[in-house]
């Protein structure tokens, strides 16, 4: 906070209203071990605004920013180029005046954008209908599991071992309150996804099978095979896409039989932003499932004068009078991020998205071939888009730290994603996008060769 205008008397009055004796009383739920001891970030209790700005600038300068050094981090959050026009357009007054359509009819700019956004997501996912967005990919994944339970009237979900572990943890957290049973597993460092083992877990009590596409190791599962097996047991297939740019190169999940497709939209129009805010995408293949979707849907209509207009067609949440009939307690959509996604997608178009995907894949293949030639390094994947996994002869966490000391951000270690899984300790997930140069790849290979030597 840049400016603190309250006096001691103001604070005392506020504490009196809420019934707290001191400011410390507001933090009783925070364990002592988690509280800061002393001034924040090395600041004194009193300092001028200029002094604070200089001090914080020095601290910020110690960060390594994506783009300053060769950057290969991924695993659910990807560095892509966002055109400057995206940032310019999202600041137009038509959008700044409408954070979220609580009174939808007066927010025509926002509603029209969301209408177009829904069309883009539905086409990208190969589905009939998409909603106006969710918070992020992980919460969209859980909402899909909950929706499958409503549709099938079952409470068992089978999660593929290749599903992002953070998504799994969100689902586990929510399942504690709903009583749903989740069947999960840890991936193995094999070259292909084990669809047969996943299918073996599906039974007549299963509401849905959740598969990431491509998965956490970058492998591309056979969705059609899993969809057929799930449908044979009366279950739904939920496909999770953490890298939407991949759908410019591989078939959409809807084409392959996925009933619900969800994922993260951050790659298109939204920067890394220290982990958020991001953008959840949600779509269904069969229109009959629309009323079981969470969140909101915008539609097109005509007013009394015959003019085209946009309305909030469906809003299946508790705040819009639905209460116990609500399909979700998601109280808003990621409006600004959805706008950025829609603008970037419009600028790309279908040809642009395919060209972007092709460049991502070309550079990823170059990186995989280069790293696989290093002594002790082995490529895990048989197939991948812009992200793949290699195994190293040492704990990948240590290697990543050493490479960071050499100004190379090499990737995400599986030991970090799966602590305690010793068999995965040597695994390193490497992501390559259009922002990666051939010089970056050469720098990674040279630094990795030195560290492993």
N, C-alpha and C positions, 0 to 999 in steps of 0.2 A: 504494500500500500504506500503510495507516494506521499500522502498527506494525512496527518492525524489531527483533526480539529477539536477533539473532545478535551474538556478540562476535567480535573479530578472531581469536581462537583457533578459534571455531566455523567461521569462513570458511576458515581455513587447513586445518583438518581435512577440510572438504568438497572443497576444491581438491585435496588430496592423494589423496583417494579416486578422483576422476575424472582425475587425472593432468595437471592444469593448473597452471602456475607462478603465474598471477595471474588476477584477474577479467578483465583486459583480453584474455587469451588466448581467452576465451569469445566475443569479438566480432570475431575475425580475419576472418570471412566478410563483415562489414559494411564497405563501402568507407569510407575516411577521410572523404570528402566528405559522407557521409550520417550521420556521427556528431555528437552534440552536443558542443559545445566549451564547457566551463564548467558551472556549476550548472544544473539543470533548471528551466525556467519562472521564472527569476529568483530562485530560492531559494538561501539560503546552505547550506553543507554541514551545518550543525548549527542546528536551530531547534526550539522547543517545538511540541507538537501544536497548541496554540491559535493560535500564530503562523502555522503552516502552513495551518490551516483558514481563517483570515482572509485570507491571501494568495491562496489558491485561490478563495475566494468572490469576491474582487475581479476575478480573471481571468475567472471564469465570468460575472460581471455584464456583461462586455464583449460577450458573445454576443448575437446577435439570435435569439430563440427563436420557432419557428413558433407563430403565434397572437397574438404581441405586435403584429404588423404585418400588413397585407394580404399574403396568402401564396398564390402561384400556381405553386409548384414541383411537378413531377410526374416524367414520364419514367421511370417504373418504381417510384417510391416516393411514396405519396400520404398526405396528411393527412386522416384521417376521424375522426369522433367515436367513441371507444370508451367504452361505458357503464362507470361505476364498478363495477358488479356483476361485470364480467369480471375485474378485478384482485382483487376480493374472493374470487371462487370459485376462481381458479387457485392460491390459497394454502391451500386446504383440505388436510388431512393425507393424504387418499387419494391426492393427486397429488404432494405434496412428498416422499413417501417413495419414489417410483419415478421416477428420472431417465430411465431407459430400460430396457426389459424384457430384461435379460440373463438373468435367471431369471424368465421371463414369468409362470408360473402364480401366483407370490406377489404379482404386481402387478395385481390384478383391476381396481382403479379406473382405472389407466392403460390397460389393455387394453380395457375397456369404452368408455372415451372414444375410443380410436383406432378401434374398431369403428364407433362412431357417426360419427366424423370421416370415415372412408372412405366411408360411405354418403352423407354430405353432399357430399363432393367429387365422387363419381360422378354424383350427381343434378345438381349445378351444371354439370358439364362435359358432361352428356349421354352418359355412358359406362357400361360394364357394371361395371368394377372400378377402384378407386383404391387406392394403397398408403398406408402409414402416414406419409407425408410425406418430403420430401427437405430438404437444407440450405437452398436458396433457388431462385429461379426460374432463374437462369443455369446452375447445376449440373444442375437438372432438365432443362433444354433439352439439355445435352450428353448426359445419360443417355438421353434419347429418341433422339438421333442414334445412339448406340452400340447401343441396343436394335434400332432399325430395321436396322442392319447385321447383327445376329445373325439377325433374322427373314428378311431377304431374301438374306443371304449376299452382300451388295454393300458397297462401301466409298466411295461417292460421295454427298455430301449437297448439295442445292441450297438455299441460304439466301436468303429473300426480302430485297430491299434495305431493306424496312421493319422488319427485325428489329433490336431494340435493339443498338447497337454493343457494349455491355458483354457481352451474351450471345454475340455473335459472337466477341469476344476470348477468352472462356472456351472456346468450342468450338475456336478455333484453337490455344490452348495445349494442350488435351487431344489434338487430332488430331496434334500433333507426335510423340506417343508411340504412337499407334495406326496411323499411316500412312493414315488416312482423307483423302480429297480433299474439300475444301469449296469450293463455288462461291458467292462472295459479291458484293455490289454496294453502291453508295451510293445513297440515295434521291434522287429529284428532287422539286422543289417543285411537283409537279403536283397537281391537285385530287383525283385518284383513284389507287388502286394500279394498277400496270401488270401485271395477271395474265398477259397474253399474252407479255410478255417473260420472265416467270418460267417459264411453261409451256414456252417454246422451249428452255430449258436442260435440261429433263428428257429423259433417254434411258434405254436398256435397262440401263445400268450404275448408274442412280441408286437408292440405297436409300431416300431420303426427301426430301421437300420441306418446309422449315420456314417457316411463315408466322406472323407476329405478328398478333393479333386483339383489339382494334384495334392498328394498327401504331405505330411510334415517332412519327409525325406526327399520330396520332389518327385516321387514315383507317380505314375498315372494309372489308377486302378481301372478295372473293367466294370464300369457302372452298369452296363446292360446286363451282364451276368448276375450281378448282385440284385438288380431290380427284378429280374425274372424270378429269382429264388425268394425274394421278399414277398412279392405279389402272390406267389404260390401258397404262402402261409397267411395271407391276408394282412400283411404288414406293409407299411409305406417306406419308400426310400427317400432319405433326406441327404442331399448332396451339399457339401460345404466347400465354398470356393474362397480361399484367402487371397488369391492373386487373380483379380478379374481380367487383367491383360492377357492371361493364358487363353481366355475364351476367344481371342482373335486368331488362335492357332489350332485349338482342339475343339471337338464337338461340344455343343452345349449340353449340360446335364439333362435338361428337359427332353432333348432329342433321344437320349439314351435311357429314358424311362424313369428319371427321378420325379417323385411326386411333389416334393417341396425342395426348393433350392434357396440356400441362404449363403451369406458370406460377408466379407469385408470389402468396402468400396474405396478404401483409402488410396489405393494405387492410382486412381483416376481423379485428378483435380485436387487432391488433399496431400499436403506435405507430411513428413514424419512427425513433426510437432511434439517431440519428446513423448510420444505414445498416445496422443489424443488431443482434441476430440477426433474421433473417427466416424465411420459411417456404416451402419448395418443394412444389408440388402436382403429382401425377403420376397419370394414369388412362389406361386403354385401352378402346377401344370393343368389341373382340372378345374374349370370354373365353379363346379359345384362345391368346392372347398372354400370359396371366397369368404363366406360368413364365419368361418372358423379361423380366419387369419387374424393375427394381432395387429394393433396399431390402427392406421387410418388409410382410407383410399379416397383420392380426389377424382371427380368426374366432370364431364362436360354437359352443359344444358343450354336452354334458350330462355331468355327472360320474357316478360310480358310484351315487350316491344319487338321480339324476334331477334334480339341481339345475342351473340354467342357469349356464354359466361361459364364460370367454373365454380363448383360447389364441393363441399365435403360430403361425398356420397355415403360412405360408411365410416363409422367411428365406433369401433367395438371395444371401448375402454370404459373404465369405471367412472371417469369424470363426466362422461356424457350420459348420465342417468342410467347407464346399464347396470351399475353396481354389481350384484352377484352374478349377473349374466355376462359380465365383461369377459372377453377372451384373453385380456392381458391388462396388467397395471402399468404398462409402458405409457407414460403420460405425455410424451411428445415425440417428435421425430428429430433427426439430426438435420435440421432445416438448412443451415448455412453450408454444411458439408455436402448435402444433397444437391444444393444449387451449384457448388463448385464442380461436383461430379458431372452434373448435367451439361454445364457449359463446356467442360473439357471434352466430354463425349461428343457433343455437337461439333466442336472444332475438329475433332479427329474424323468423325464419320466412320462408316464401315471400312472403307479402303485404308484410312489412316490407322485404325485399330489393328487391322491385319498387318500393315507394314510395321507398326510399332512392335507387334508380337514377333514378327519375323526377325527383326533386329535384336530383340531380347534373346531369342533362341540362338541366333548365330553367334553372339558374343558368349553365351553360356556354353555352347559347344566348344568354342575356342578355349575357354577357361578350363573346362573339364579335360580336354585333350592335353592341355599344357600341364596341369597339375598331375594328371595320371602318369606322366613321364618321370616324375620325381621319385627318387629312391624312397621306398617305404610308404608311398602314397598309393591308395587303390580307390578307384571309382566304384561306388556301390550300385548306381542306377543302370538299368537297361534303357530306360526312357525318362525324359524329363522335359520341362519347358525352359524356365530361366533359373531354376534352382535345383541343386543336386547335392548329394552327400558323398564325402570321401572319408576313408579311414586313415588314421595316422598311427605311427608306431608308439606314440606317447599319448598321455591324457590330453585331449584337445583343449581343455580349459587352460592348461599351462601354456600351450602353444599360442592360443589366442592372446593371452596376456603378454607374452614375449613379443609377438608380432605388433601388438598395440604400442609397445615401447619403441618399436621401429617405425611408427607412424603408418601402419597398415592394419585396417580393421578387417580381419580375415573372414569372419562369418560367425555363426552361432554354434557353440559346442553342444552336443547332445547331453553331455554331463551336466550342463546348466539346465537344460530342459527336463532331464530325467535324473535328478540327484539320487544316488543310491543304486542306479542300474549300471553296475560295473562293466557289463558286456557292451555298453554303448559309449563308454568313456572315450574311446578313440575316434568317435564320429564327429565330423564337422560339416554343418550345412552351409553351403556357399550360394549366395544369390547374386545374379548378374543382370543388370538392366541396361537400357540404352544410355544411361549416364556413366556407365563403365567404359573406359577406353582400353585399347589394346596395350597401352603403356601401363595402365593400372594392373592388368592381368600379368604382364611381365614382372612388375614390381612385387606382386604377391608371390609369384613362383620363385623369384630370386630370394626374397626374405624367408619364405618357408623352407627352401633348400638349406639356407644358412642355419636356421633354428634347429632343423631336424638333424643337421650334421653334428 
